Amino acid sequence: MWTDVTDCYAFYETSLGEIVEKAVTEVVASFWPSVKGEVVAGFGYTHPFLPYFTLEADRVLSLMPAPMGVMSWPEKDKNASMLVCEKLPFRNESIHKLLVVHAFEHIENTSKILEEFWRVLAPEGRLLIVVPNRRGLWSRTSHTPFGNGHPYTGRQLFTAVEQSHFVPQKPRYALFHPPAFSSAWERLDQSMEQFGEKWFKKFGGVVVLEARKKVRGLVRERQKTWRPRIFVPKPSVSCCVKSSLDSKE
């Protein structure tokens, strides 16, 4: 079941949502430190993380799946948010970087949507997926958007992406803050992220996986030589000579 866009918006307006926004944005920035002159799109509910790209990117778009609903973005500028279905309304190879948050864990036919991501991404384009970690605490609580949908381990997400003509990198983990707000924990937020990534990295709240679009090279097809499909045995010359001599006798 998809999380409604209004529920996502309400969560990120809370103090706990601000902690999630900061932690995930820092991980995204570590993967993509520069997007100068590129077209960047977010699929799912990515509004909290898209402002990071607006200063450098040539264009930033928000693609919101129909089951989730749509909400305008940004609030104080021309709307760059749109409602999309399984078929994305873009030409082939028109997007350089695609961020997916609060979406992949809700999709049943992941291979089909990955094929669509592959189609719209430019050659050597980058895909970045953020999903709830099956081993983490956030996937076990229902009061946040990460408690809905199908959680993944790093290996499961890696396998799903690798089978769809992408070259995935080693999964990373983030959001080691507990899925509850406390003023004491808030002061230790940065320390918990650093400590968790070093010592308990596979138990983070989310799995983050970057993948590169793999472009298959053109291989010239080998010319086929004609061969008879049915083998017809032919008598040798010696047999033919012997047969003619026997008939004369």
C-alpha positions in Angstrom: 0.0 0.0 0.0 1.4 3.4 -1.0 1.9 6.2 1.5 -0.3 9.1 0.7 1.5 12.3 -0.3 -0.2 14.3 2.5 1.1 11.8 5.1 4.6 12.2 3.7 4.3 15.9 3.8 3.0 15.9 7.4 5.9 13.6 8.5 8.6 15.8 7.1 7.1 18.8 8.9 7.9 17.2 12.3 11.1 17.3 14.2 11.8 13.6 13.4 11.2 14.3 9.7 13.8 17.1 9.8 16.3 14.6 11.2 15.5 12.2 8.3 15.7 15.0 5.7 19.2 16.0 7.0 20.6 12.4 7.2 19.3 11.3 3.7 20.4 14.6 2.1 23.9 14.2 3.4 24.1 10.7 1.9 22.7 11.9 -1.5 25.2 14.8 -1.5 28.1 12.3 -0.9 27.1 10.4 -4.0 26.4 13.4 -6.2 28.5 16.3 -5.0 27.9 18.2 -8.3 25.1 18.2 -10.8 26.1 21.3 -12.8 24.2 21.7 -16.0 22.4 18.4 -15.6 18.7 17.4 -15.6 17.8 15.8 -12.2 14.5 14.1 -11.4 13.0 12.7 -8.2 10.6 9.8 -8.3 8.3 9.2 -5.4 8.2 11.7 -2.5 11.5 13.5 -2.9 10.5 17.1 -2.1 12.6 17.4 1.0 15.8 16.4 -0.9 15.4 18.2 -4.2 16.4 21.7 -3.0 20.0 20.4 -2.8 20.1 20.2 -6.6 18.4 23.5 -7.5 21.5 25.7 -7.3 23.6 23.8 -9.9 21.3 21.6 -12.0 19.9 22.9 -15.3 16.5 21.6 -14.4 15.0 19.7 -11.4 11.7 17.8 -11.7 9.5 15.9 -9.2 7.8 12.8 -10.5 5.0 11.6 -8.2 3.4 8.2 -8.9 -0.3 8.2 -9.3 -1.1 5.9 -6.3 0.7 8.4 -4.0 -1.0 11.5 -5.3 0.7 14.8 -6.3 1.6 18.0 -4.5 3.1 21.1 -6.1 6.8 21.8 -5.7 8.6 24.2 -5.0 6.3 26.3 -2.9 7.6 29.7 -4.0 8.4 29.2 -7.6 7.0 27.7 -10.8 5.6 24.3 -10.3 8.0 21.5 -11.3 6.0 18.6 -9.9 3.9 16.2 -12.0 1.7 13.1 -11.6 3.1 10.1 -13.6 2.1 6.6 -14.3 4.3 3.5 -15.2 5.2 5.1 -18.5 7.3 8.3 -17.8 6.5 11.2 -20.0 10.0 11.8 -21.2 12.1 11.1 -24.3 14.8 8.5 -24.3 18.0 9.5 -22.6 16.7 12.8 -21.3 17.6 12.7 -17.6 21.1 12.6 -16.2 20.3 11.7 -12.5 17.2 10.1 -11.0 16.6 9.9 -7.3 14.0 7.4 -6.0 12.6 7.8 -2.4 9.4 6.5 -0.9 8.5 4.6 -4.0 10.6 1.5 -4.9 9.4 -0.4 -1.8 5.8 0.0 -3.0 6.3 -1.3 -6.6 5.3 -4.8 -7.3 6.8 -5.2 -10.8 10.2 -3.7 -10.1 11.8 -5.0 -13.3 9.3 -3.0 -15.4 9.9 0.3 -13.6 13.7 -0.2 -13.7 13.4 -0.7 -17.5 11.6 2.6 -17.7 14.3 4.3 -15.5 16.9 2.8 -17.9 15.1 4.2 -20.9 14.9 7.9 -19.7 18.4 8.0 -18.3 21.2 9.4 -20.4 24.2 7.1 -21.3 26.2 6.6 -18.1 23.3 8.3 -16.2 23.0 7.6 -12.5 20.1 6.1 -10.5 20.0 6.5 -6.7 17.4 4.4 -4.8 16.6 4.9 -1.1 14.5 2.1 0.6 13.7 1.0 4.1 16.3 -1.5 5.5 14.9 -4.9 6.4 17.3 -5.1 9.3 16.7 -1.7 10.7 14.2 -0.4 13.2 12.5 2.1 10.8 10.9 -0.6 8.7 9.2 -2.0 11.8 7.4 1.1 12.9 4.2 2.2 11.2 4.2 5.9 12.2 6.7 6.9 9.6 6.7 6.5 5.7 9.5 4.0 6.0 7.3 1.6 7.9 5.1 0.9 4.8 5.9 -1.2 1.8 8.4 -4.0 1.1 11.8 -3.4 2.9 15.0 -4.6 1.4 18.4 -5.8 2.5 21.4 -4.4 0.6 21.9 -7.7 -1.2 18.3 -7.9 -2.3 18.3 -4.3 -3.7 21.6 -4.9 -5.4 20.3 -8.1 -7.1 17.1 -6.4 -8.3 18.9 -3.5 -9.9 21.7 -5.6 -11.4 19.2 -7.7 -13.3 17.9 -4.7 -15.2 20.9 -3.5 -17.2 22.4 -1.3 -14.5 25.8 -1.5 -12.8 25.1 -1.1 -9.1 27.7 0.0 -6.6 28.1 -1.4 -3.1 25.1 -0.5 -0.9 25.4 2.1 1.8 23.3 2.5 5.0 22.1 5.6 6.7 19.6 6.9 9.3 20.9 5.4 12.5 18.8 7.7 14.6 16.0 5.8 16.4 12.5 6.2 14.8 11.4 8.4 17.7 12.2 12.0 18.6 14.0 13.1 21.7 15.7 16.3 22.4 18.7 14.4 23.9 19.0 12.2 20.7 18.7 15.3 18.6 21.9 16.7 20.1 23.7 13.5 19.4 22.2 13.1 15.8 25.5 13.7 13.9 27.5 11.5 16.3 25.0 8.6 16.0 25.2 8.8 12.2 29.0 8.6 12.3 29.1 5.9 14.9 26.4 3.8 13.2 28.0 4.0 9.8 31.3 2.8 11.3 30.2 0.0 13.6 26.5 -0.9 12.8 26.3 0.1 9.2 24.0 -2.8 8.1 21.4 -1.8 10.7 20.7 1.7 9.4 17.2 2.7 8.8 17.6 2.9 5.0 19.6 1.3 2.3 21.0 3.6 -0.3 22.2 2.2 -3.7 23.6 4.0 -6.7 23.7 2.4 -10.1 25.1 3.4 -13.5 23.2 2.9 -16.7 24.9 0.2 -18.6 24.9 0.8 -22.4 25.3 -2.4 -24.4 27.8 -2.0 -27.3 26.8 -2.9 -30.8 28.3 -6.2 -32.0 28.3 -6.8 -35.8 26.3 -10.0 -36.5 28.3 -12.8 -38.0 27.1 -13.5 -41.6 25.4 -16.9 -41.8 26.7 -19.4 -44.4 24.2 -21.5 -46.1 24.2 -25.1 -45.1 21.8 -27.9 -46.2 19.5 -28.8 -43.4 19.2 -32.5 -44.4 22.3 -34.6 -44.8 22.1 -36.5 -48.1 24.9 -39.2 -48.4 26.7 -39.2 -51.8 28.4 -42.3 -53.1 32.2 -42.1 -53.7 33.7 -42.3 -57.2 35.2 -45.7 -56.6 31.8 -47.1 -55.7 30.3 -45.7 -58.9 33.1 -47.2 -61.1 32.7 -50.6 -59.5 29.0 -50.5 -59.9 29.3 -49.8 -63.7 31.8 -52.7 -64.2 29.6 -55.1 -62.4 26.7 -54.2 -64.7 28.7 -54.8 -67.8 29.7 -58.2 -66.7 
